[in-house]
Amino acid sequence: MTTAGGADAWAEAGDRAWADARAERLRGSRPLGFAPGTGDALEERGSLEVGPRIARGLVTTVYRARLEGRDAALKVFRPRSVRRHAGRHELDIAEFEYRRNVAFHVAPGLARYVAEPLGFVTRRTVSAVVQELLAGESYYAATLRRGAAPPGVFDHLERIVRRAHAAGLYDLDLHALNVLVVDDGGEDIPRLFDFNRIPFYERPRNPLEALALRLGVLDRGSRDRRKLRQFHDFGRLDHRITGGSST
């Protein structure tokens, strides 16, 4: 594709070579992350090794990587997502997602269900997050393959929402492409890996929603509860399905 949009247009059209080139630039980078016991202080992590592409979605392209001797997932954000987020929040999207990931991971009772955050990289031409590499398939794919929803997994999702809300965390962006079904000691459980959604109470979509929040007609957990009610309505996901993944 050779439209006037240049590299950005290529990326938005799903040009894999563009994303691969950006990921390659991160080889040898030292991502920032929270070291144990440092609180909110960021420290450099070890050198990042970049491997093959493993998934593509509407927001990121994901690569297998290694960081400090362990397998990891490197999520490289697409340019449109970076620009869109920049107009809404002071933090770069990679740091924002990393900090949200950390908040969910340390919330009581949620570590089992959340990919471990390992670090983030922000540069002029690329933003990326490094997190635990999860082995599983999306709830959507698991349901289609089995012909029925994975037993017990939705009960865990309801538990995740209750625990997140108790910790003051909202807008998990729950849908069947954003939840991985992972074997955990012989039990299927959901694991979450996407954390770049800005909570709607921080940026209401319109004045009516802002007013409803102020009046208490809507509360901060209302969107998550609605997402749970609609979770098995897979028809809502048709426009988001890109090669069977959404990241």
C-alpha positions as CSV (number, residue, x, y, z in Angstrom):
1,M,0.0,0.0,0.0
2,T,1.5,3.3,-1.0
3,T,-1.0,6.0,-0.1
4,A,0.0,9.4,1.3
5,G,-0.3,8.1,4.9
6,G,3.1,6.5,4.5
7,A,4.3,4.1,7.2
8,D,1.3,4.9,9.4
9,A,-1.1,3.9,6.6
10,W,0.7,0.7,6.1
11,A,0.4,-0.2,9.7
12,E,-3.3,0.6,9.9
13,A,-3.8,-1.6,6.9
14,G,-2.1,-4.4,8.7
15,D,1.2,-4.3,7.0
16,R,3.2,-6.9,8.9
17,A,6.6,-5.8,7.7
18,W,6.0,-2.4,9.3
19,A,5.3,-3.9,12.7
20,D,8.2,-6.3,12.4
21,A,10.6,-3.4,11.7
22,R,9.4,-1.6,14.8
23,A,9.7,-4.7,16.9
24,E,13.2,-5.3,15.6
25,R,14.2,-1.8,16.8
26,L,13.5,-2.9,20.3
27,R,16.1,-5.7,20.2
28,G,18.6,-5.0,23.0
29,S,16.3,-2.4,24.7
30,R,16.2,-2.3,28.5
31,P,12.5,-1.9,29.4
32,L,11.4,0.1,32.4
33,G,9.5,-1.6,35.2
34,F,8.9,-1.6,38.9
35,A,11.5,-3.6,40.9
36,P,10.3,-5.4,44.0
37,G,10.3,-3.0,47.0
38,T,10.7,0.2,45.0
39,G,7.1,1.3,45.1
40,D,6.4,3.6,42.2
41,A,10.1,4.0,41.2
42,L,10.9,2.7,37.7
43,E,14.1,0.9,37.0
44,E,15.7,-0.5,33.9
45,R,15.2,-4.2,33.3
46,G,17.6,-6.5,31.4
47,S,18.2,-6.6,27.7
48,L,15.2,-7.6,25.6
49,E,15.5,-10.4,23.0
50,V,12.8,-10.2,20.2
51,G,11.5,-13.3,18.6
52,P,8.8,-14.2,16.0
53,R,5.4,-12.6,15.7
54,I,2.7,-14.7,17.3
55,A,-0.5,-12.6,17.1
56,R,-2.0,-9.5,15.5
57,G,-4.9,-7.4,16.7
58,L,-6.6,-4.0,16.4
59,V,-4.4,-2.4,19.0
60,T,-1.1,-4.3,19.1
61,T,1.1,-6.8,17.3
62,V,2.5,-9.4,19.7
63,Y,5.9,-11.1,19.5
64,R,7.6,-13.8,21.5
65,A,10.5,-12.4,23.4
66,R,12.8,-13.1,26.3
67,L,13.6,-10.8,29.2
68,E,16.0,-11.6,32.0
69,G,16.0,-15.3,31.1
70,R,12.3,-15.8,30.9
71,D,9.9,-16.1,28.0
72,A,7.7,-13.0,27.5
73,A,5.2,-11.4,25.2
74,L,6.2,-8.1,23.5
75,K,3.1,-6.1,22.6
76,V,3.9,-3.4,20.0
77,F,1.2,-0.7,19.8
78,R,-0.1,0.4,16.4
79,P,0.4,4.1,15.5
80,R,-3.3,4.9,15.5
81,S,-3.7,3.5,19.0
82,V,-0.7,5.5,20.2
83,R,-2.1,8.8,18.7
84,R,-5.6,8.2,19.9
85,H,-4.5,7.5,23.5
86,A,-2.2,10.6,23.5
87,G,-5.2,12.8,22.9
88,R,-6.8,11.4,26.1
89,H,-4.1,10.8,28.7
90,E,-0.8,12.3,29.8
91,L,1.0,9.0,29.9
92,D,2.1,7.2,26.7
93,I,-0.1,4.2,26.1
94,A,2.7,1.7,26.9
95,E,3.4,3.2,30.3
96,F,-0.4,3.6,31.0
97,E,-1.1,-0.1,30.1
98,Y,1.9,-1.3,32.1
99,R,0.8,0.7,35.2
100,R,-2.8,-0.6,34.9
101,N,-1.4,-4.1,34.5
102,V,0.6,-3.7,37.7
103,A,-2.5,-2.4,39.5
104,F,-4.6,-5.4,38.6
105,H,-1.8,-7.9,39.2
106,V,-1.2,-6.7,42.8
107,A,-4.9,-6.4,43.7
108,P,-6.0,-9.0,46.3
109,G,-7.0,-12.2,44.6
110,L,-6.3,-11.2,41.0
111,A,-2.7,-12.3,40.4
112,R,-3.9,-15.8,39.3
113,Y,-6.0,-14.2,36.6
114,V,-3.7,-11.5,35.2
115,A,-0.6,-11.7,33.0
116,E,2.4,-10.6,35.0
117,P,3.6,-7.1,33.9
118,L,7.4,-7.1,33.1
119,G,8.1,-3.7,31.7
120,F,7.5,-1.1,29.0
121,V,9.4,0.8,26.3
122,T,8.5,4.2,24.9
123,R,10.4,5.8,22.0
124,R,9.7,8.4,19.4
125,T,8.7,5.7,16.8
126,V,7.4,2.8,18.9
127,S,5.6,2.1,22.2
128,A,5.5,-1.4,23.6
129,V,4.7,-3.5,26.7
130,V,6.4,-6.6,27.9
131,Q,4.4,-9.1,30.0
132,E,4.2,-12.7,30.9
133,L,3.8,-15.0,27.9
134,L,0.5,-16.8,28.3
135,A,-0.3,-20.2,26.8
136,G,-4.0,-20.6,25.9
137,E,-6.8,-19.7,23.5
138,S,-9.4,-17.0,23.5
139,Y,-12.7,-17.7,25.2
140,Y,-14.2,-17.1,21.8
141,A,-12.1,-19.7,20.1
142,A,-12.4,-22.2,22.9
143,T,-16.2,-21.9,22.8
144,L,-16.4,-22.4,19.1
145,R,-14.0,-25.3,19.1
146,R,-15.8,-27.1,21.9
147,G,-19.3,-26.2,20.8
148,A,-20.0,-24.8,24.3
149,A,-18.6,-22.3,26.8
150,P,-15.6,-23.6,28.8
151,P,-17.2,-24.9,32.1
152,G,-16.7,-22.7,35.1
153,V,-14.7,-20.0,33.4
154,F,-17.5,-17.5,33.4
155,D,-17.8,-17.9,37.2
156,H,-14.1,-16.9,37.5
157,L,-14.9,-13.8,35.4
158,E,-17.6,-12.7,37.8
159,R,-15.1,-13.2,40.6
160,I,-12.5,-11.1,38.8
161,V,-15.0,-8.2,38.4
162,R,-16.0,-8.3,42.0
163,R,-12.4,-8.3,43.2
164,A,-11.3,-5.6,40.7
165,H,-14.2,-3.3,41.9
166,A,-13.3,-4.0,45.5
167,A,-9.8,-2.7,44.7
168,G,-11.1,0.4,42.9
169,L,-10.3,-0.9,39.4
170,Y,-12.9,-0.6,36.6
171,D,-13.3,-1.0,32.8
172,L,-11.7,-4.3,32.3
173,D,-12.8,-4.4,28.6
174,L,-14.1,-7.9,29.0
175,H,-15.1,-9.7,25.9
176,A,-14.5,-13.2,24.6
177,L,-11.5,-12.2,22.5
178,N,-9.8,-10.4,25.4
179,V,-9.9,-13.3,27.8
180,L,-7.6,-16.3,27.4
181,V,-8.7,-19.7,28.7
182,V,-5.6,-21.3,30.3
183,D,-5.1,-24.6,32.1
184,D,-4.2,-24.0,35.7
185,G,-3.5,-27.3,37.5
186,G,-6.1,-29.2,35.5
187,E,-8.7,-26.4,35.8
188,D,-9.6,-24.0,33.0
189,I,-9.4,-20.4,34.2
190,P,-9.5,-17.0,32.5
191,R,-6.4,-14.9,32.2
192,L,-6.4,-11.2,31.3
193,F,-3.8,-9.5,29.2
194,D,-5.2,-6.2,27.9
195,F,-5.1,-3.1,30.2
196,N,-5.1,0.0,27.9
197,R,-8.7,1.0,28.4
198,I,-9.0,4.4,30.0
199,P,-11.9,4.0,32.6
200,F,-15.0,5.7,31.2
201,Y,-15.6,7.7,34.5
202,E,-12.3,9.4,33.7
203,R,-13.3,10.3,30.2
204,P,-17.1,10.0,29.7
205,R,-18.1,9.6,26.1
206,N,-20.5,12.4,26.1
207,P,-22.1,15.1,28.4
208,L,-25.1,12.8,29.2
209,E,-22.8,10.0,30.4
210,A,-20.9,12.5,32.5
211,L,-24.1,13.8,34.0
212,A,-25.4,10.3,34.8
213,L,-22.2,9.6,36.6
214,R,-22.4,12.8,38.7
215,L,-26.0,12.0,39.6
216,G,-25.3,8.4,40.4
217,V,-27.5,7.0,37.7
218,L,-24.4,5.3,36.4
219,D,-21.7,4.0,38.8
220,R,-18.1,3.2,38.0
221,G,-18.8,-0.6,37.8
222,S,-21.8,-0.3,35.4
223,R,-19.9,-0.9,32.2
224,D,-18.1,-4.0,33.5
225,R,-21.5,-5.5,34.7
226,R,-23.0,-4.7,31.2
227,K,-20.0,-6.4,29.6
228,L,-20.6,-9.5,31.7
229,R,-24.3,-9.6,30.7
230,Q,-23.3,-9.4,27.0
231,F,-20.3,-11.6,27.2
232,H,-21.8,-14.5,25.3
233,D,-23.2,-12.3,22.6
234,F,-20.5,-13.2,20.1
235,G,-22.2,-11.3,17.3
236,R,-21.0,-8.1,18.9
237,L,-17.4,-9.2,18.2
238,D,-17.6,-9.7,14.4
239,H,-16.0,-6.4,13.6
240,R,-13.1,-7.1,16.1
241,I,-12.1,-10.5,14.8
242,T,-8.7,-10.2,13.1
243,G,-7.1,-13.5,12.4
244,G,-8.7,-15.0,15.6
245,S,-7.1,-12.6,18.0
246,S,-7.6,-9.2,19.6
247,T,-4.7,-7.6,21.5
